[in-house]
């Protein structure tokens, strides 16, 4: 029976060294409050070894990112059937914030859907239609956030 062993790297450089030694790629997973870098190796006996490195955002930045995290639902119709896609997006905002963050989340979601799903279901920016764009978290004030 295969098992999973997980360990934490103290630095990103240590994770990169581990991944390079084991010849595996590092995947970056981003949330509103943390960025997790992870690398995973499957050994000959079936044991999976995963190394993680977490970067947490300072509270002020995390609260802003949380307030600007959106759930975007899009649909397209390949061969007459409806194909739904849902993505949770935290758009990177510039200092001036000249673009509506909800609209920016829609653009990012459609681009990610096309990149990941085009070969499987034919989703493209041209044939995707955004159904809903909603804030993922309802608390918008720092006093509402308990983290």
C-alpha positions in Angstrom: 0.0 0.0 0.0 1.4 3.4 -1.0 1.9 6.0 1.7 2.4 9.8 1.7 5.2 11.5 3.6 5.1 15.2 3.9 7.8 17.6 5.1 8.3 21.3 5.3 11.2 23.1 3.8 12.7 26.0 5.8 13.3 28.2 2.7 12.3 28.3 -0.9 15.9 27.7 -1.9 15.9 24.5 0.2 12.8 23.3 -1.6 14.3 24.1 -5.0 17.4 22.1 -4.1 15.3 19.1 -3.0 13.2 19.3 -6.2 16.3 19.6 -8.3 18.0 16.6 -6.6 14.8 14.4 -7.1 14.2 15.8 -10.6 10.7 17.0 -9.9 8.9 20.2 -10.7 7.7 22.8 -8.1 4.0 23.7 -8.2 2.8 27.0 -6.9 -0.6 27.1 -5.3 -1.9 30.5 -4.3 -4.7 31.5 -1.9 -5.7 34.9 -0.5 -3.5 34.5 2.6 -0.7 32.2 1.6 1.4 30.9 -1.3 2.4 27.3 -1.1 5.3 25.9 -3.2 5.2 22.1 -3.3 7.2 19.4 -5.0 6.2 15.7 -5.0 8.2 12.6 -5.8 6.8 9.0 -6.2 9.4 6.4 -5.4 9.8 3.0 -6.9 8.0 1.4 -3.9 5.0 3.7 -4.4 5.7 6.0 -1.5 4.9 9.6 -2.3 7.2 12.2 -0.8 6.0 15.8 -0.7 7.9 18.9 0.4 6.2 22.2 1.1 7.3 25.8 1.6 4.7 28.3 2.7 4.9 32.1 2.3 2.2 33.9 4.3 1.2 37.4 3.4 1.3 40.2 6.0 -2.2 40.7 7.5 -2.9 44.0 5.7 -2.2 42.5 2.3 -4.0 39.3 3.2 -7.2 41.2 4.1 -7.0 43.2 0.8 -6.6 40.0 -1.1 -9.4 38.3 0.7 -11.8 41.2 0.0 -10.8 40.9 -3.7 -11.2 37.2 -4.1 -14.0 36.2 -6.6 -15.7 33.0 -7.6 -16.3 33.1 -11.3 -18.7 30.7 -13.1 -18.5 30.3 -16.9 -20.2 28.1 -19.4 -19.8 27.1 -23.0 -21.7 24.6 -25.2 -19.5 22.1 -27.0 -21.5 19.8 -29.3 -24.8 21.0 -27.9 -24.2 20.2 -24.2 -23.4 22.8 -21.6 -20.0 22.6 -19.9 -19.6 24.6 -16.7 -16.3 25.8 -15.2 -15.9 27.5 -11.8 -12.7 29.2 -10.6 -11.8 31.0 -7.5 -9.6 34.0 -8.5 -7.6 36.6 -6.5 -6.5 39.1 -9.2 -3.3 40.9 -8.7 -4.2 44.6 -8.4 -2.0 47.5 -9.3 -1.5 50.4 -6.9 -3.9 52.6 -8.9 -6.6 49.9 -9.1 -7.9 51.4 -12.4 -9.7 48.2 -13.3 -12.7 46.8 -11.6 -11.4 43.8 -9.6 -14.5 41.7 -10.5 -13.9 42.3 -14.2 -10.2 41.5 -13.8 -11.2 38.2 -12.0 -13.4 37.3 -15.0 -10.5 37.9 -17.5 -8.1 35.8 -15.4 -10.7 33.0 -14.9 -11.4 32.8 -18.6 -7.7 32.7 -19.5 -7.0 30.0 -16.9 -10.0 27.9 -18.1 -8.8 28.2 -21.7 -5.2 27.2 -20.7 -6.3 24.2 -18.7 -9.4 22.9 -20.5 -9.1 23.8 -24.2 -7.8 20.4 -25.2 -10.3 18.5 -23.1 -13.6 20.3 -23.8 -12.8 23.1 -26.3 -13.1 26.0 -23.9 -11.8 29.2 -25.3 -12.0 32.9 -24.4 -14.3 33.3 -27.5 -16.9 30.7 -26.6 -16.9 31.0 -22.8 -19.8 33.1 -21.3 -19.4 34.3 -17.7 -22.6 33.5 -15.7 -21.7 34.9 -12.3 -18.9 36.8 -10.6 -19.3 37.0 -6.8 -17.0 37.8 -3.9 -16.0 34.6 -2.4 -15.9 35.9 1.2 -18.6 38.0 2.6 -16.6 39.9 5.2 -15.2 43.1 3.7 -14.0 45.0 6.8 -10.8 44.0 8.7 -12.9 43.9 11.9 -15.0 41.0 10.3 -11.9 38.9 9.6 -10.7 36.4 12.1 -7.6 34.8 10.9 
